[in-house]
Amino acid sequence: MTGRDLDALPKAHLHLHFTGSMSIPTLVQLAEHEGVELPERLTDDIAGEVPMDLRGWFRFQRSYDRARSVVRGEWGLRTIIRQAAREDAAEGSRRLEIQVDPSSYGENVGGPAGALEIICDEARLASAEEGTQVAVVVAASRTHHPLDARGLARLAAKHAGEGPGDVVAFGLSNDETRGSTPDWEPAFRIAAKAGLASVPHGGELRGADHLREVVDFLHPTRIGHGVRAVEDEALLAELAERSIALEVNPASNLKLGVYEHPDLVPLRRLVDSGVLVALGADDPLIFLSRLTDQYRFAREVHGFSDAELAGLARSSIWASLASPSDKERWVAEVDDWLAAPVAD
């Protein structure tokens, strides 16, 4: 199916993890800088292409941890942010809200506070120079103690804002099967008091019952993934009514084995239900699929027209945490994209 240039479609990118944002060349560059030898599975062009019965979180996490091991100082932190901004700009992204757990990168830069200071500073610089507005989401990990999350929430609060280089939200990521969701509610209360939006993961590895806990206890503005909401019609309707956006990442749903075939990803059903859907790439380094590829998936697999793709782009912009004036400007640019004739 052909149509307008999807790289030229203005959009926002709301689900991109810090280490996972790297391209293979960037990963290799950092590894060479640090003298780290990488396994072939991280540098070939078939990452994640394994049989259905071998897909899953453990395989993914092992690769992610190995990639993260090359990020050992300020230069690496700045390189990742800069490249993420540059690559997003090439794909028409007007706003990138990149997610990071700074406690994973603080060893050589003064701890989590030093890591976050560097990341926010480079996000501010890259926003001015690369053409994409970069904000930061600080995310706690389900594999760590909930008390650690409270410390991260307090750290995130010190950088709270809505502009380039600011921390705009607080999240909860990693293996959804770990921990008890209510235990993280105090951390999200701390973040909320600082004006940070709640953007936890949920509803990918676990089903609608777990997603209901995320909604009830963490009071999300957006939910990372959330595709399993289709298993509960009442929950799906509630997400639509309350305008809780879902950051849907088709490539990761497939590569993690959540769905076996591309046509099973419930993108069309989510959109038709009235839920606000923002497509994201999640971890391009592991899944080898970037932001525009998710729009291409919607077009080629689920038959989305250019008007429907423009609708997805508008949804991503409205679901972002950018200023109202920025959102209005970018939505007008989406309208201009749709009004332009299709190139021969």
Solvent accessible surface area in square Angstrom, and as a share of the most:
residue,aa,sasa,rsa
1,M,137,0.61
2,T,131,0.76
3,G,26,0.25
4,R,47,0.17
5,D,88,0.46
6,L,6,0.03
7,D,57,0.30
8,A,53,0.41
9,L,0,0.00
10,P,3,0.02
11,K,0,0.00
12,A,0,0.00
13,H,0,0.00
14,L,3,0.01
15,H,1,0.00
16,L,1,0.00
17,H,24,0.11
18,F,2,0.01
19,T,0,0.00
20,G,0,0.00
21,S,2,0.01
22,M,4,0.02
23,S,31,0.20
24,I,33,0.17
25,P,99,0.62
26,T,4,0.03
27,L,0,0.00
28,V,49,0.28
29,Q,86,0.38
30,L,1,0.00
31,A,3,0.03
32,E,130,0.58
33,H,107,0.48
34,E,58,0.26
35,G,69,0.67
36,V,26,0.15
37,E,147,0.66
38,L,31,0.16
39,P,26,0.16
40,E,134,0.60
41,R,75,0.27
42,L,3,0.02
43,T,51,0.30
44,D,36,0.19
45,D,116,0.60
46,I,105,0.53
47,A,12,0.09
48,G,19,0.18
49,E,106,0.47
50,V,23,0.13
51,P,81,0.51
52,M,67,0.30
53,D,124,0.64
54,L,101,0.50
55,R,65,0.24
56,G,21,0.20
57,W,53,0.19
58,F,153,0.64
59,R,81,0.30
60,F,18,0.08
61,Q,30,0.13
62,R,108,0.39
63,S,10,0.06
64,Y,20,0.08
65,D,60,0.31
66,R,95,0.35
67,A,0,0.00
68,R,62,0.23
69,S,41,0.27
70,V,1,0.00
71,V,12,0.07
72,R,106,0.39
73,G,16,0.15
74,E,78,0.35
75,W,104,0.37
76,G,4,0.04
77,L,1,0.00
78,R,60,0.22
79,T,18,0.11
80,I,1,0.01
81,I,1,0.00
82,R,42,0.15
83,Q,43,0.19
84,A,2,0.02
85,A,0,0.00
86,R,111,0.41
87,E,35,0.16
88,D,0,0.00
89,A,33,0.26
90,A,74,0.57
91,E,18,0.08
92,G,6,0.05
93,S,1,0.01
94,R,67,0.24
95,R,0,0.00
96,L,0,0.00
97,E,1,0.00
98,I,0,0.00
99,Q,6,0.03
100,V,4,0.02
101,D,21,0.11
102,P,0,0.00
103,S,52,0.34
104,S,42,0.27
105,Y,12,0.05
106,G,6,0.06
107,E,163,0.73
108,N,95,0.49
109,V,26,0.15
110,G,72,0.69
111,G,19,0.19
112,P,53,0.33
113,A,54,0.42
114,G,18,0.18
115,A,0,0.00
116,L,0,0.00
117,E,94,0.42
118,I,18,0.09
119,I,0,0.00
120,C,1,0.01
121,D,42,0.22
122,E,9,0.04
123,A,0,0.00
124,R,106,0.39
125,L,78,0.39
126,A,0,0.00
127,S,19,0.12
128,A,90,0.70
129,E,112,0.50
130,E,36,0.16
131,G,62,0.59
132,T,1,0.00
133,Q,29,0.13
134,V,1,0.00
135,A,0,0.00
136,V,0,0.00
137,V,1,0.01
138,V,0,0.00
139,A,1,0.01
140,A,2,0.02
141,S,9,0.06
142,R,6,0.02
143,T,49,0.28
144,H,78,0.35
145,H,110,0.49
146,P,25,0.16
147,L,104,0.52
148,D,77,0.40
149,A,2,0.01
150,R,78,0.28
151,G,40,0.38
152,L,14,0.07
153,A,0,0.00
154,R,130,0.48
155,L,21,0.11
156,A,0,0.00
157,A,32,0.24
158,K,160,0.68
159,H,39,0.17
160,A,41,0.32
161,G,34,0.33
162,E,91,0.41
163,G,19,0.18
164,P,54,0.34
165,G,0,0.00
166,D,34,0.18
167,V,0,0.00
168,V,6,0.03
169,A,0,0.00
170,F,0,0.00
171,G,0,0.00
172,L,0,0.00
173,S,14,0.09
174,N,29,0.15
175,D,20,0.10
176,E,4,0.02
177,T,80,0.47
178,R,114,0.42
179,G,49,0.47
180,S,57,0.37
181,T,1,0.01
182,P,42,0.26
183,D,72,0.37
184,W,4,0.02
185,E,40,0.18
186,P,28,0.17
187,A,1,0.00
188,F,10,0.04
189,R,125,0.45
190,I,36,0.18
191,A,1,0.01
192,A,64,0.50
193,K,177,0.75
194,A,36,0.28
195,G,65,0.62
196,L,10,0.05
197,A,16,0.12
198,S,14,0.09
199,V,2,0.01
200,P,0,0.00
201,H,12,0.05
202,G,0,0.00
203,G,0,0.00
204,E,3,0.02
205,L,42,0.21
206,R,84,0.30
207,G,17,0.16
208,A,10,0.08
209,D,123,0.64
210,H,6,0.02
211,L,0,0.00
212,R,71,0.26
213,E,63,0.28
214,V,0,0.00
215,V,1,0.00
216,D,67,0.35
217,F,71,0.30
218,L,2,0.01
219,H,111,0.49
220,P,8,0.05
221,T,61,0.35
222,R,1,0.00
223,I,0,0.00
224,G,0,0.00
225,H,6,0.03
226,G,0,0.00
227,V,0,0.00
228,R,55,0.20
229,A,0,0.00
230,V,17,0.10
231,E,98,0.44
232,D,48,0.25
233,E,107,0.48
234,A,75,0.58
235,L,0,0.00
236,L,5,0.02
237,A,59,0.46
238,E,41,0.18
239,L,0,0.00
240,A,26,0.20
241,E,151,0.68
242,R,115,0.42
243,S,77,0.49
244,I,6,0.03
245,A,1,0.01
246,L,0,0.00
247,E,2,0.01
248,V,0,0.00
249,N,0,0.00
250,P,0,0.00
251,A,13,0.10
252,S,0,0.00
253,N,0,0.00
254,L,23,0.11
255,K,41,0.17
256,L,10,0.05
257,G,20,0.19
258,V,33,0.19
259,Y,33,0.13
260,E,90,0.40
261,H,97,0.43
262,P,59,0.37
263,D,98,0.51
264,L,97,0.48
265,V,1,0.00
266,P,17,0.10
267,L,0,0.00
268,R,72,0.26
269,R,107,0.39
270,L,0,0.00
271,V,48,0.27
272,D,100,0.52
273,S,42,0.27
274,G,51,0.49
275,V,7,0.04
276,L,52,0.26
277,V,2,0.01
278,A,1,0.01
279,L,0,0.00
280,G,0,0.00
281,A,1,0.01
282,D,5,0.03
283,D,3,0.01
284,P,6,0.04
285,L,2,0.01
286,I,12,0.06
287,F,3,0.01
288,L,69,0.34
289,S,16,0.10
290,R,45,0.16
291,L,0,0.00
292,T,4,0.02
293,D,50,0.26
294,Q,2,0.01
295,Y,0,0.00
296,R,90,0.33
297,F,27,0.11
298,A,0,0.00
299,R,19,0.07
300,E,104,0.47
301,V,59,0.34
302,H,32,0.14
303,G,34,0.33
304,F,1,0.00
305,S,52,0.34
306,D,19,0.10
307,A,56,0.43
308,E,65,0.29
309,L,0,0.00
310,A,0,0.00
311,G,26,0.25
312,L,5,0.03
313,A,0,0.00
314,R,64,0.23
315,S,20,0.13
316,S,0,0.00
317,I,0,0.00
318,W,115,0.40
319,A,8,0.07
320,S,2,0.01
321,L,36,0.18
322,A,6,0.05
323,S,22,0.14
324,P,94,0.59
325,S,73,0.47
326,D,21,0.11
327,K,31,0.13
328,E,107,0.48
329,R,121,0.44
330,W,10,0.04
331,V,19,0.11
332,A,50,0.39
333,E,52,0.23
334,V,0,0.00
335,D,62,0.32
336,D,95,0.49
337,W,23,0.08
338,L,44,0.22
339,A,85,0.66
340,A,44,0.34
341,P,122,0.77
342,V,71,0.41
343,A,90,0.69
344,D,194,1.01
